[in-house]
């Protein structure tokens, strides 16, 4: 916070040194704590990368995301099981290479 002593104005000055995108921040958060991840967070990131979403049929809770020959299936549970989060992270890491 900066206070202008001449005019008496108060400015909220943020001194950011980290310019990560919202998606990068989410991925960092997921990598740091893969045990407490919401399905909606994974869904948002996958859709951002261009995956198409196939919703479950017949009472299933498993959503399938497809991008060319890449396929990942994630159940809609809260929180998502750690094994599915690790598969998700591996897939994203391969996409970013």
Secondary structure, DSSP 8 states (H G I E B T S, - for coil): -EE-TTT--EE----------HHHHHHHHHHH-TTS--HHHHHHHHHHTT-EEE---TT--EEEEEETTEEEEEE--SS--HHHHHHHHHHHHHHH-
